Structures are given as C-alpha cells and as structure tokens.
Amino acid sequence: MLYVDGMNGVICHIETVQWLYALIGSKFRLVVKTALKLLLVFVEYSESNASLLIEAVTTVDTKRGCKQWSNAMEILDEKDGVDTELLVYGMTLINKTLSALPDQDSFYDMVDGLEDQRMEAVAKRFLGRRGTDLDLMEQLNIYE
C-alpha cells in the first residue's frame, strides 16, 4: 500500500478498505494490528481518505447491524487492556480520521457515534488508571 499506484488502487476499491476495517474485529491480535497500521497509512496518505474510511466503516457495521466504529470500540473497551499497542493504534486511527474530516457535521456525527458506545467512559478509565501507556494517554488527550 505504500507505493503510489498501490494506494491509488486501494482508494479506487472501497471493498479493500471495508475488508481492512472488518479485519480489526478479528480475534487474532497480529491481524488486528496489521489492519490498524494499514488503515493508518491509508488515512494519512490523503485527507480525502478519511471520508472513504467512514463510508467503509458505515457499510461494514450496517451489514453487521452494529453502530459505526464498533470494531474499534471493542478493542478500546477491553477491560484488561492487555495489548497497549492495539489500544494506541485504535485511538490514533480514530483521531487521525476525525482530524481529516472535511466538515463539522461529519466530525460531530462520528463523535456522537463514539460517545453512544461509551467512548468518554473508556477514555476516563484509561486516563485514571496508574501505569497507562504514555502514547495511549496522549491519544486519549487528543481525543478529549
């Protein structure tokens, strides 16, 4: 995905973005981590890709009968929070997507969807916990 032609191919093929988002719901940590990293590269490549990611998230979660960003929220809502890398990548993806959205309506729609899934409680839980990873704290503070 790092080559321009490859990235343009991904941009033109929304099903690939949908597939990558679906993979972050996998039970296999390495699959989740790799999918999150690839989605981060995708969102960082061009600001317009944030809207494409939102479209992919909406499609996947609607088909599953879930709220938008439910896969990411499942990662963040783990009670033990064992894999801090996944938590950091998940929050970073959310923050990068939010910061690249083209208008305030899209921004607030996404934030409302996250708040409906208890994002504020998740953030408070990690921010109030001793020994929380500094990168995770930074991403949570950016979100706040």
N, C-alpha and C positions, 0 to 999 in steps of 0.2 A: 504494500500500500504506500510505500514511501516514494516510489517513482511517480512522476507526474502523470504519465499515461495510465498507470495503475490506479491512481487516486481519481483521475477523471472517469475511469471505468466504474469505480465504486460510486461516485457521485451520480452517474447516469443509471445506476442499477440499484434502486431503492431496496430491492429484495435482499441484497447483501447487507445493507445497514440493518434491516429488520432481523436478519439472521444473527448478526453480531449482538444486537440488543437481546434477542431471545437467549443467546448463549450465556449472558450474565446471570441467568436464572438457573444455570447448571448446578448440579451437586458436586462437580469436580472443581476444586479451587484453581488449578492451573488453567483450566478452560475459562473460568470466570476472569482471572487476572489478565489473560491474554486478550480476551474480548474487550475488557475495560481499557486496556492500553491501546488497542486498535481504534476504539471509538474516540479516545482522547486525541489520537493523531488525526482522525477524521474531523473532529470539531475544530481543532487548532489549525487545520490546513486552510480553511476559508470560513469567514463569518457566516456565509450563507448556508454552510453545512449544519449549523445549529437547527435551522428550520427543518432541514431534511431529517435530522435525528429525531426531532419532535414528531414529525409525520410518521417515522418508522415506529417510535415508541407507542404512539396512538394506535396504529394499525395492529401491532402485536398484542398490546394489552386489551384492546377492544375485542379481538378474536378470543382471547383467554377469559374475557368477562371480568377483567381487573381494572383498577384505577391506573392512570398514567404513572409511569415510573415505579410500578410495584416491584419489578425485579431489583432495581437499585435500592429501594426501601427495605426489601428483605435482607439485603446484605448489611445495610446500616442498622437494622433493627435486631440484629443478633444480640442476644442478651450477654453472651460471654465476650463477644468482640475479639475472638482469638487472633484472627488474621488482620493485623492492622494495615497491611499493605492494601488489602481489598477495600477496607474502610476508606483509606486515603484516596485510592483511585476512584471509588464510587462518589465521594464528595467532590473530588476535583472535576469529574465529568459533569456533575450537576452544576457546579459553579461556572465552569467554562461555557456550558450550554446557556445558562442564564445570562452571562455577561455578553454573549454573542447574539442574543435575540434581537430582532430588528425593531420591535416596538414594545411599549409598556403593556399593552393588552396581553400579548403573548407571555411577557415576563410574569405578570400577575396571575394569569391562568395557570402557569406552571407552578408558581409558588403556592397558590391555593390548593392545587392538586397534591403537592408535597405536604402541606400543612394538614390536609384531610387525612393523611396517613401518619400523622404524629411526628413530623419532622422536628418540630420545636422540642418535643419531649425527648427525642433521640439526641438532639444537639445538647440539651441541658444535661442529660445523663452522662454523656462523654465529657463535657466541659467540667462537670462537677466531680468527676472521678479522678482520684490520685493516680499518677502514672500513665495518664493518657498520652499517646504518641504526640510529639510536638507538631508534626506535619498535619496530623488529623485535627489537632486543636486550631491550627492556622486555617485550615479549610472550613472548619465549623464557624470560626470567627468571621471569615469572609462571607459565608452564607448569611450570618446574622446581620 
